[in-house]
């Protein structure tokens, strides 16, 4: 009886029906060819080999393709996921047949049923698998170690292991420094009045120059908004301040930021020395209030189409800081026109040494030119 290698992310079946697919793929090991499995049997006891032969076969395939010591070599065996196939199959089997029948009655074809019935209902499964997959591949060590030889193609997990090779001695100071280098700079984006954290995250994705960890917070005060079209549904928006006890809103804002920063730093996601804060409109002044009352927390703060705190000239709470400041204003902004913001640069430079103030041909918005300048500014100050 021969053995059939089942590489990770690939499916090789011999004389197997649908249930065989479910079991053989999940095991992902070397399975005796010609053997038929049935769901419910003790599959583990019938598997002949461990996962080690898979590495050998995958290495031979990568070598034959001429991809050794390349980044594609690390990713290629994982382009398809056996676990994802099994997980989605089980999820699709749990979807009521009545929904599929109803779609067929409405004239939907197979692809429409897949896209409009199965995929939306399986969204939690996609998210769960995505989180597990990212975590697994980020921490994967053995396969990248085998197929890479040079520093340029090795991922961080392998690079950190090189610092602690037992044959050369373990220098924990170097390992600690290298671990810190693997942490990403963090960009926290706060939306303007009437928007939500989704808008903040959207802008963060359009703004960051690459390699940043991204986060967004949502204002605590919910309110109704006018519908997009006359007669449409009312919408919900969120704001950061209220006229009733505004100091409590400020405290919530500050506490949310410090908790998020501490959490992401403790989890090893973000580098505490490279924390950036971005705010649009109403959140702009709040971010400045945080930056200048917590002078050693942020690496930089970006304010877009917003103001500075109303008590900037009278309060003793604001301190000198080395935090870099970038303020962007629109020349056609109806809420913050040029006459209102003309003294902002001078005011900010009174407490920060690195301040840039730029004006654009824009209204109360974030223009493409602003995004390009913010990318360059973040890239320069995150190095």
VEXDREN-2710 file (C-alpha; in Angstrom, 1 decimal):
% VEXDREN-2710
k/r/px/py/pz
1/UNK/0.0/0.0/0.0
2/UNK/1.5/3.3/-1.0
3/UNK/1.3/6.7/0.7
4/UNK/-0.3/9.8/-0.7
5/UNK/1.1/13.1/0.6
6/UNK/-1.5/15.7/1.2
7/UNK/0.4/19.0/1.3
8/UNK/-1.0/21.9/3.3
9/UNK/-3.5/23.8/1.3
10/UNK/-3.7/21.2/-1.5
11/UNK/-6.1/18.3/-2.0
12/UNK/-5.1/15.0/-3.4
13/UNK/-7.7/12.2/-3.2
14/UNK/-7.8/8.7/-4.6
15/UNK/-11.1/7.0/-5.0
16/UNK/-12.8/9.2/-2.4
17/UNK/-16.3/10.6/-2.2
18/UNK/-17.5/13.8/-0.6
19/UNK/-17.2/12.6/3.0
20/UNK/-13.6/11.4/2.2
21/UNK/-12.9/14.9/1.1
22/UNK/-14.0/16.3/4.5
23/UNK/-11.9/13.9/6.5
24/UNK/-8.8/13.6/4.4
25/UNK/-8.4/17.3/3.9
26/UNK/-8.8/18.1/7.6
27/UNK/-6.1/15.6/8.5
28/UNK/-3.7/17.1/5.9
29/UNK/-1.3/14.2/6.4
30/UNK/0.2/11.3/4.5
31/UNK/-2.7/9.0/3.9
32/UNK/-2.6/5.4/2.5
33/UNK/-3.8/5.6/-1.1
34/UNK/-6.9/3.6/-1.9
35/UNK/-8.2/3.8/1.7
36/UNK/-11.7/4.9/2.1
37/UNK/-12.8/6.7/5.2
38/UNK/-16.2/7.3/6.6
39/UNK/-17.2/10.2/8.8
40/UNK/-17.3/9.1/12.4
41/UNK/-14.5/6.6/12.2
42/UNK/-11.3/6.9/14.2
43/UNK/-9.4/8.7/11.4
44/UNK/-6.4/9.6/13.5
45/UNK/-5.7/5.9/14.2
46/UNK/-5.6/5.2/10.4
47/UNK/-3.3/8.0/9.4
48/UNK/0.1/6.5/8.6
49/UNK/2.5/9.4/8.9
50/UNK/3.0/12.7/10.6
51/UNK/3.1/16.1/8.9
52/UNK/6.8/16.0/8.3
53/UNK/6.6/14.4/4.8
54/UNK/4.5/17.3/3.7
55/UNK/7.4/19.7/4.3
56/UNK/9.7/17.5/2.2
57/UNK/7.2/17.3/-0.7
58/UNK/6.5/21.0/-0.5
59/UNK/10.2/21.8/-0.4
60/UNK/10.8/19.7/-3.5
61/UNK/8.0/21.4/-5.4
62/UNK/9.2/24.9/-4.4
63/UNK/12.7/23.9/-5.5
64/UNK/11.5/22.6/-8.8
65/UNK/9.7/25.9/-9.4
66/UNK/12.9/27.8/-8.7
67/UNK/11.4/29.8/-5.9
68/UNK/13.7/28.9/-3.0
69/UNK/14.7/31.9/-0.8
70/UNK/11.9/34.1/-2.0
71/UNK/8.8/35.5/-0.3
72/UNK/6.4/33.6/-2.7
73/UNK/8.0/30.4/-1.5
74/UNK/6.8/31.1/2.0
75/UNK/3.2/31.9/0.9
76/UNK/2.7/29.4/-2.0
77/UNK/1.8/26.3/0.1
78/UNK/-0.8/28.3/2.0
79/UNK/-2.7/29.9/-1.0
80/UNK/-5.4/27.3/-0.4
81/UNK/-6.5/26.2/3.1
82/UNK/-7.8/22.7/3.8
83/UNK/-9.1/23.9/7.2
84/UNK/-11.0/26.7/5.5
85/UNK/-12.6/24.3/3.0
86/UNK/-13.8/22.1/5.9
87/UNK/-15.0/25.1/8.0
88/UNK/-17.0/26.7/5.2
89/UNK/-18.5/23.4/4.1
90/UNK/-19.8/22.8/7.6
91/UNK/-21.1/26.3/7.7
92/UNK/-22.8/26.0/4.4
93/UNK/-24.4/22.7/5.4
94/UNK/-26.0/24.5/8.4
95/UNK/-27.8/27.1/6.3
96/UNK/-31.5/26.2/6.0
97/UNK/-32.4/24.6/2.7
98/UNK/-35.6/26.8/2.6
99/UNK/-33.4/29.9/2.0
100/UNK/-31.8/28.2/-1.0
101/UNK/-35.2/27.1/-2.3
102/UNK/-36.6/30.6/-1.9
103/UNK/-33.7/32.0/-3.9
104/UNK/-34.3/29.5/-6.7
105/UNK/-38.0/30.4/-6.8
106/UNK/-36.9/34.0/-7.3
107/UNK/-34.9/32.9/-10.3
108/UNK/-31.4/33.0/-8.8
109/UNK/-28.7/30.8/-10.4
110/UNK/-26.0/28.9/-8.5
111/UNK/-23.6/31.8/-8.4
112/UNK/-26.2/34.2/-7.2
113/UNK/-27.3/31.8/-4.5
114/UNK/-23.6/31.4/-3.4
115/UNK/-23.0/35.1/-3.4
116/UNK/-26.4/36.4/-2.0
117/UNK/-27.3/33.5/0.4
118/UNK/-24.3/31.5/1.5
119/UNK/-21.6/34.2/1.7
120/UNK/-23.5/36.8/3.7
121/UNK/-24.7/34.1/6.2
122/UNK/-21.1/32.8/6.5
123/UNK/-19.6/36.2/7.2
124/UNK/-18.8/35.3/10.9
125/UNK/-17.0/32.2/9.7
126/UNK/-14.9/34.2/7.3
127/UNK/-13.9/36.7/10.0
128/UNK/-13.1/33.9/12.5
129/UNK/-11.0/32.0/10.0
130/UNK/-9.2/35.2/8.9
131/UNK/-8.2/36.0/12.5
132/UNK/-7.0/32.4/13.1
133/UNK/-5.1/32.3/9.8
134/UNK/-3.4/35.6/10.3
135/UNK/-2.3/34.6/13.8
136/UNK/-1.0/31.2/12.6
137/UNK/0.9/32.5/9.6
138/UNK/2.4/35.5/11.4
139/UNK/3.9/33.1/14.0
140/UNK/4.8/30.3/11.6
141/UNK/8.5/29.4/12.0
142/UNK/9.5/26.0/10.6
143/UNK/8.5/26.4/6.9
144/UNK/10.0/29.9/6.5
145/UNK/13.2/28.7/8.1
146/UNK/13.5/25.8/5.7
147/UNK/12.8/27.7/2.4
148/UNK/14.7/30.9/3.1
149/UNK/18.4/31.5/3.4
150/UNK/18.9/35.3/3.2
151/UNK/18.0/38.1/5.5
152/UNK/16.0/39.8/2.8
153/UNK/13.4/37.1/2.4
154/UNK/13.2/35.8/6.0
155/UNK/10.2/36.9/8.1
156/UNK/10.4/38.4/11.6
157/UNK/9.9/35.1/13.4
158/UNK/12.9/33.5/11.8
159/UNK/15.0/36.7/12.2
160/UNK/14.3/36.8/15.9
161/UNK/15.4/33.2/16.3
162/UNK/18.8/34.1/14.7
163/UNK/19.5/36.5/17.5
164/UNK/19.0/33.7/20.0
165/UNK/20.8/30.8/18.4
166/UNK/22.1/28.6/21.2
167/UNK/25.4/27.9/19.5
168/UNK/26.3/31.6/19.6
169/UNK/24.9/32.3/23.0
170/UNK/21.6/34.0/23.8
171/UNK/21.9/37.8/24.2
172/UNK/18.6/38.8/25.7
173/UNK/19.3/42.5/25.3
174/UNK/19.6/42.1/21.6
175/UNK/16.5/39.8/21.5
176/UNK/14.5/42.4/23.4
177/UNK/15.7/45.2/21.1
178/UNK/14.8/43.1/18.0
179/UNK/11.4/42.3/19.4
180/UNK/10.7/46.0/19.9
181/UNK/11.6/46.6/16.2
182/UNK/8.9/44.1/15.1
183/UNK/6.2/46.3/16.7
184/UNK/4.5/48.6/14.2
185/UNK/3.8/52.3/14.5
186/UNK/0.2/53.0/15.5
187/UNK/-2.2/55.4/13.9
188/UNK/-5.4/56.1/15.8
189/UNK/-8.1/57.9/13.7
190/UNK/-11.0/59.7/15.1
191/UNK/-14.0/60.7/13.0
192/UNK/-15.8/64.0/12.8
193/UNK/-19.2/65.0/14.1
194/UNK/-22.0/62.9/12.8
195/UNK/-19.8/60.1/11.5
196/UNK/-18.6/56.8/13.1
197/UNK/-15.5/54.7/13.8
198/UNK/-16.0/53.1/10.3
199/UNK/-15.3/56.5/8.7
200/UNK/-12.2/56.9/10.9
201/UNK/-10.8/53.5/10.0
202/UNK/-11.6/54.2/6.3
203/UNK/-9.5/57.4/6.4
204/UNK/-6.7/55.7/8.3
205/UNK/-6.4/53.1/5.6
206/UNK/-6.3/55.8/2.9
207/UNK/-3.7/57.8/4.9
208/UNK/-1.2/55.4/6.4
209/UNK/2.0/54.9/4.3
210/UNK/2.2/51.2/4.9
211/UNK/3.4/49.1/7.9
212/UNK/1.2/50.9/10.4
213/UNK/-1.1/49.3/12.9
214/UNK/-4.5/51.0/12.6
215/UNK/-7.2/51.7/15.1
216/UNK/-10.3/53.9/15.4
217/UNK/-12.5/55.2/18.2
218/UNK/-16.1/56.1/18.1
219/UNK/-17.6/59.2/19.8
220/UNK/-19.8/58.4/22.8
221/UNK/-22.8/60.6/21.9
222/UNK/-25.3/59.2/19.5
223/UNK/-27.7/61.3/17.5
224/UNK/-30.1/61.1/14.5
225/UNK/-29.1/62.4/11.1
226/UNK/-31.1/63.4/8.1
227/UNK/-31.6/60.7/5.5
228/UNK/-29.4/60.7/2.4
229/UNK/-32.4/61.1/0.2
230/UNK/-35.8/62.8/0.9
231/UNK/-38.2/60.3/2.4
232/UNK/-35.4/57.8/3.2
233/UNK/-34.5/56.3/6.6
234/UNK/-33.0/58.4/9.3
235/UNK/-29.4/57.8/10.0
236/UNK/-27.3/57.6/13.2
237/UNK/-24.2/59.6/13.8
238/UNK/-21.8/60.0/16.7
239/UNK/-20.2/63.0/18.4
240/UNK/-17.5/63.6/20.9
241/UNK/-18.8/66.5/23.0
242/UNK/-22.0/67.6/24.6
243/UNK/-23.1/70.9/26.1
244/UNK/-24.0/69.1/29.3
245/UNK/-20.9/68.6/31.4
246/UNK/-18.4/68.7/28.5
247/UNK/-15.5/67.9/30.9
248/UNK/-16.9/64.4/31.2
249/UNK/-16.8/64.0/27.5
250/UNK/-13.2/65.1/27.5
251/UNK/-12.3/62.6/30.2
252/UNK/-14.0/59.8/28.3
253/UNK/-12.0/60.7/25.2
254/UNK/-8.7/60.8/27.1
255/UNK/-9.4/57.5/29.0
256/UNK/-10.4/55.7/25.8
257/UNK/-7.2/56.8/24.1
258/UNK/-4.9/55.8/26.9
259/UNK/-6.6/52.4/27.4
260/UNK/-6.4/51.6/23.7
261/UNK/-2.7/52.6/23.5
262/UNK/-1.8/50.6/26.6
263/UNK/-3.7/47.5/25.4
264/UNK/-2.1/47.5/21.9
265/UNK/1.3/48.1/23.3
266/UNK/0.9/45.3/25.9
267/UNK/-0.2/42.9/23.2
268/UNK/3.0/43.6/21.2
269/UNK/1.0/45.2/18.3
270/UNK/2.2/48.8/18.6
271/UNK/5.4/50.5/19.4
272/UNK/4.9/52.9/22.3
273/UNK/7.5/55.3/20.9
274/UNK/5.6/55.7/17.6
275/UNK/2.0/56.5/18.4
276/UNK/0.2/58.9/16.0
277/UNK/-3.2/60.5/16.4
278/UNK/-5.4/61.7/13.6
279/UNK/-8.6/63.8/14.0
280/UNK/-11.1/65.4/11.7
281/UNK/-13.4/68.3/12.4
282/UNK/-14.8/68.1/16.0
283/UNK/-12.2/65.5/17.2
284/UNK/-9.3/67.8/16.1
285/UNK/-9.4/70.1/19.2
286/UNK/-9.9/67.1/21.5
287/UNK/-6.8/65.4/20.1
288/UNK/-4.8/68.6/20.6
289/UNK/-6.1/68.7/24.1
290/UNK/-4.9/65.1/24.7
291/UNK/-1.5/65.7/23.0
292/UNK/-0.6/68.8/25.1
293/UNK/-1.9/67.4/28.4
294/UNK/-0.2/64.1/27.8
295/UNK/3.1/65.5/26.4
296/UNK/5.1/62.2/26.4
297/UNK/2.5/59.8/24.9
298/UNK/2.3/60.7/21.2
299/UNK/4.9/60.8/18.5
300/UNK/2.7/63.0/16.3
301/UNK/-0.8/64.4/16.0
302/UNK/-2.6/65.4/12.8
303/UNK/-5.5/67.8/12.8
304/UNK/-7.7/68.2/9.7
305/UNK/-10.4/70.9/9.1
306/UNK/-10.8/71.5/12.9
307/UNK/-9.9/73.8/15.6
308/UNK/-7.8/74.1/18.8
309/UNK/-9.1/74.0/22.3
310/UNK/-11.2/77.0/23.4
311/UNK/-9.2/77.5/26.6
312/UNK/-5.8/77.3/24.8
313/UNK/-4.7/80.7/25.9
314/UNK/-6.2/80.6/29.5
315/UNK/-5.6/77.1/30.8
316/UNK/-2.5/75.9/32.6
317/UNK/-3.2/72.3/31.7
318/UNK/-1.4/72.4/28.3
319/UNK/2.3/71.7/28.5
320/UNK/5.4/71.9/26.2
321/UNK/5.8/68.7/24.1
322/UNK/8.1/67.2/21.6
323/UNK/5.1/65.8/19.8
324/UNK/5.1/66.7/16.1
325/UNK/2.0/68.5/14.8
326/UNK/0.5/68.7/11.3
327/UNK/-2.5/70.8/10.8
328/UNK/-4.4/70.8/7.5
329/UNK/-7.0/73.5/6.5
330/UNK/-9.3/74.0/3.6
331/UNK/-9.4/77.5/2.0
332/UNK/-13.1/76.9/1.3
333/UNK/-14.0/75.4/4.7
334/UNK/-17.3/76.9/5.8
335/UNK/-16.8/75.9/9.4
336/UNK/-13.1/76.8/9.8
337/UNK/-12.4/79.5/7.2
338/UNK/-9.0/81.0/6.7
339/UNK/-9.8/84.0/8.9
340/UNK/-10.5/81.7/11.8
341/UNK/-7.5/79.4/11.5
342/UNK/-4.8/82.0/10.6
343/UNK/-3.4/82.1/14.1
344/UNK/-3.4/78.4/14.7
345/UNK/0.2/77.8/13.6
346/UNK/1.5/80.5/15.9
347/UNK/-0.6/79.2/18.8
348/UNK/0.6/75.6/18.3
349/UNK/4.2/76.6/18.0
350/UNK/4.0/78.2/21.4
351/UNK/4.0/74.7/22.9
352/UNK/5.4/72.4/20.3
353/UNK/8.8/72.6/18.4
354/UNK/7.7/70.7/15.3
355/UNK/4.6/72.2/13.8
356/UNK/3.5/72.3/10.1
357/UNK/0.4/74.2/8.9
358/UNK/-0.8/73.7/5.4
359/UNK/-3.7/75.1/3.4
360/UNK/-5.5/73.4/0.5
361/UNK/-8.0/74.2/-2.1
362/UNK/-10.7/72.3/-0.3
363/UNK/-13.8/72.6/1.8
364/UNK/-14.7/70.9/5.0
365/UNK/-13.3/67.6/3.8
366/UNK/-10.2/65.4/3.5
367/UNK/-8.9/65.9/-0.1
368/UNK/-6.5/63.6/-2.0
369/UNK/-3.8/66.2/-1.7
370/UNK/-4.1/66.1/2.1
371/UNK/-3.9/62.3/2.2
372/UNK/-0.7/62.3/0.1
373/UNK/0.9/64.9/2.3
374/UNK/-0.1/63.0/5.4
375/UNK/1.4/59.8/4.0
376/UNK/4.7/61.5/3.5
377/UNK/4.6/63.2/6.9
378/UNK/3.8/59.9/8.7
379/UNK/6.5/58.0/6.8
380/UNK/9.2/60.6/7.7
381/UNK/8.3/60.7/11.4
382/UNK/7.8/57.0/11.9
383/UNK/11.3/56.0/10.9
END
